[in-house]
Amino acid sequence: MRALICEKCGANLSINDDNRDFAFCQYCGTKIMLDDYRSSHTQRIIDEARVIEAVTERQIRLREMELQEREQNQREQVQAEELKRQKKIERKIKNWRRFNKILIIIWIIVSLILLITALYVGIPVILVGGYITLIRIPHFIDNKRMIMETGGIRIPTSLFPCEDRNFNEVLLTLEGLGFTNVSCVNLHDVMIGIIKRQGSVEKITVNGIEVQFGGRMYPKNAAIVITYHGR
């Protein structure tokens, strides 16, 4: 069965389509060509297929555009991350260069300080060390050798500490060793109210230099002075 509309009277018709080429309207008898209907129906199917194809192509195109947009966004994101990484690397390099400049400045300052220290401290130390090494020590060795060659006498360590020893005991000990130029000096500081033991030694000097330890050798004619407390 096929539903048709009569082109002349407008009646709604139901016609058996037995592969006939035409039919007649049941109301007005108008001849109706069935081939035109088939052609229009076929054309409509073709048009609908084209519409569906166009819609499908449009959807495919939209999908492709969406994929392209997504890929573009991903590329832009990758580029942004790469740019960010490059800026981070450049910032680190800049910081390292700044730190390197600071190290160079510190090195220059330290070098200047060391140089100034060497000029004001190192040179005097070198001069004093040279004086002691080249002049004083050889002079001391020569004096030592001369004292030994001329019969030098060693002050015994048993006399020290000499404080509170009796000056006569020290005098007899030094003269007994062979010293020939020993003298005694009385300080006259033992008075009432001041606790000083009569005759106790204050100090011993050799050639004007106070001796605090024994064991050193002196010429037998060295000027030895025994200073003691007395009235």
Secondary structure as GFF3:
##gff-version 3
##sequence-region A 1 231
A	DSSP	beta_strand	2	5	.	.	.	ID=ss1
A	DSSP	beta_strand	12	15	.	.	.	ID=ss2
A	DSSP	beta_strand	22	24	.	.	.	ID=ss3
A	DSSP	beta_strand	31	33	.	.	.	ID=ss4
A	DSSP	alpha_helix	34	117	.	.	.	ID=ss5
A	DSSP	pi_helix	118	122	.	.	.	ID=ss6
A	DSSP	alpha_helix	123	131	.	.	.	ID=ss7
A	DSSP	pi_helix	132	136	.	.	.	ID=ss8
A	DSSP	alpha_helix	137	149	.	.	.	ID=ss9
A	DSSP	beta_strand	153	154	.	.	.	ID=ss10
A	DSSP	three_ten_helix	157	159	.	.	.	ID=ss11
A	DSSP	alpha_helix	167	177	.	.	.	ID=ss12
A	DSSP	beta_strand	182	186	.	.	.	ID=ss13
A	DSSP	beta_strand	201	206	.	.	.	ID=ss14
A	DSSP	beta_strand	209	210	.	.	.	ID=ss15
A	DSSP	beta_strand	217	218	.	.	.	ID=ss16
A	DSSP	beta_strand	224	228	.	.	.	ID=ss17
###
